Amino acid sequence: MHTVAVLALDQVIPFDLSTPIEVFSRSRLPDGRPGYQVRVCAERDEVDAGAFTLRAPWGLEGLQGADTIIVPGVADLTAPLPPAVHDALRSAAADGTRIASICVGTFPLAETGLLDGLRVTTHWRAAGLLAAAHPDLDVDPDVLYVDNGQLLTSAGAAAGMDLCLHMIRRDYGSAVAADAARLSVMPLEREGGQAQFIVHDHAPTPQGSELETLLTWLRENLARDLTLADIAERAGTSTRTLIRRFRDQTGTTPLQWLHRARIRQAQHLLETTEHSVERIGSQVGFGSPTTFRDRFKRTTGVSPQTYRRTFS
């Protein structure tokens, strides 16, 4: 039987903690036997879980000999990793144990250095902070999970279920994973990544900046067929100067900013109107429905129709 050790750090997020416990504990092999033994492990006798306090049946010794260790997220992303936990995770990795994080559990796992140089993910809202805190990581905020073999990371909340089902499929095959997915009332594979859940707001621009008036004008003219020259003319500057100012103040180019603004407006219209996809594409400045669908899917990871079914 495969042993899964779930690590309960102080300030553990209860949802992240319960997800692997429920998904793995309920998994059954074709003959009805359980596929996993689950241990909840903690360094301390009592663990602060926000709304309640929990007592884990296992100490850190429960990580020893486990086939898989799960690191759930914690409320304080800047909390230092206890040295004993750091050493226990490093030792387990050296022994070949599979280690996975759920949601912002990527932060404590990253503190061990085990993820250095790897592509990882976390909740999209925390992706920028993770990249800044750990520049050696390749942070991808647009996927539900990343499997590096021995080390795996997942995106926010429900994406932890996607990761657990993926590991079950790795361990026992698609039939067992599909049965676990049915018990969880989850599809075995979801279309798209977490990009579809990200609210693509406009890049922040300080009030009073020299681009503020121009960006307001762009938002009001998304439906127009605007070129870089058109935007530069409106700004009263050269295209080269415009590009430099945009990069300095928004971190992107004028046309990239415009495409992002159009997709954000399209998301809003898909959520709040019954307009056809073709009409919405035209309303936000795309010359053809095909171009709109392609750009929307590249940005959000799903088609406009799928986005509408999910969020309308």
Order of alpha helices (4+ residues) and beta strands (2+ residues): beta-alpha-beta-beta-beta-beta-alpha-beta-alpha-beta-alpha-beta-beta-beta-alpha-alpha-alpha-alpha-alpha-alpha-alpha-alpha-alpha
